[in-house]
Amino acid sequence: MTTLLETRYRAVLRLLPAYYRREREEEMVETYLWDVDQDTQEQSRPTLGEVASILALAVRSRLGAPAAPRRYAVLGSAVRLFALFAVLLQAASALVDRVLGLTWASTRGGSQWEMFTDGLTGHGVWSGAEGIAQWFLPLLWTVAYFALLRDRRRLAQVCALVAAVPTLLPLVDLWALDFAPSDSAYVVAAAVLAWSSALALCAAHHRDAPPAVLPAGAPGLVFAACCVLMGGSVVVLPGGVDTVWALVTCYLAAALAWLLYRLRGDRHVPAGEAAALAALGLLLLVVRVAAVYPWLDVLPGVLRVGVLTQAAALVALTAALAVVSGRGLLSRGT
């Protein structure tokens, strides 16, 4: 006879994918009911801890757990690579932005340096703490990137989550100070990019997942190359870039280089890599449009042409990556 507690456990276990339930559901139900007497089973329900553990198992089993069907293995690989690429870009962007900002403030006279320090400490305790957090915490993206590639997963996850926190602070201001819609679109888009990166890292780089590996290149060289490319793109047009310019420029160059390399000759194109880059490109397109659209009419001519070119390139490249990914999945019978 099926008890109410067993029914409730089976309902919660439906969070798990079908392949996993077929193999383990009966064993799991027996384990949960092992030391619960019959009368108690008619009045009890799964604990929050048990539900949370089943939910975490559902995520792991869908993102490339051992013995998972191929479609789940591909999904897990794509999400892991998306997290790695997104963390790399945000790590390089945060470091380059702060190095260039410090260089500018320290070489343009005392007034520029005072303006820089005033932004951190000149508006009260709360504003000062918020300014310091906004400046220092994003540097933890760099720690998360190198920790992930050294298989220090817990450290990488914690650093990514903390690095994403500053994107929530403008949202608090948005609600408290009633920002204009032109400001809110970019604030929300930037938060979505940061938190999707951090949460993807936490979900896909679980304990059963394989170690993180870059598709090509040594971690330090790849990070340095991204920093040089981002910094160079800003230095070339120092008065004609916005906060998203370097990030998008680096993505476009890296993703295009990867696509051309993979399509050369009869090379096999990994569907997971293409899907990860396409997903990241779509997010960056949203950030690019949200950052510039409200100000398009007042932008200088050079910057207007540049950002529109970036947006068009993002659309074309993301579409190409999506097509390549789809063909790779179909050709492999996924």
C-alpha angles and dihedrals in degrees: 000000000000114000127212092250092053090050090051093049091051090049091054091045089060085080086075120085117263096250091056094046092052091057103035113017098095092046092049093048091050091050093050093048097040100105100023115104121228097254093050091050090065092057105034137083134195113284122245089249091055092048090049092050091049090049091051090048090050090055093047094046091052095046104060107298116171114284092015118147116265096258090059091045090053091046091051092048092050094050092047092051092045089055092047094048093044093049090048093052094046092046093053092043094052093048096045093046092053096043092051092043093052091045092051094046094047097047102042100069137269096299093061092048091049090051090052095050092042089060089059104039111007104086108056136284098294095044090045092051090047091049092049091048091049091051103041108028097064088062086073088075085075092052090048092051096052094038090054093051090048089053094248091138101166092050091047092050094049093047093049092050092049092045090055094053095085090064088065094056095071088050089058089051089046091060096037100044100030099236118205117264089250089065097040097059094060093041091055094043092051091049092050091052094049097044096042087054094048095044092046089053091051095045102042102035092063126150094271094050122101118256117279114260130177113238089234139001137026115293095241095047093047091050092048091048091052091049093050092047093048094045093047092050090055097043092052091058105019094162096039107057136086133208094279099044099091094041093053094042092055092047093050093049095045097043093046091049090050092048094049091046094050094046094050112117115329097326118153112247111218107230092208094056093048092048092049092051091045092052091048091047091052092053092047090050090056090049092046093052094042092051097051110023098082091051100039094110094054100041120114113259096251094050093045091054091045097051093044089051090050092050092049091048091050091052093049096043095045091050091049092050091048091052092048091049093049092049091048092053094047094046090053093048096243 
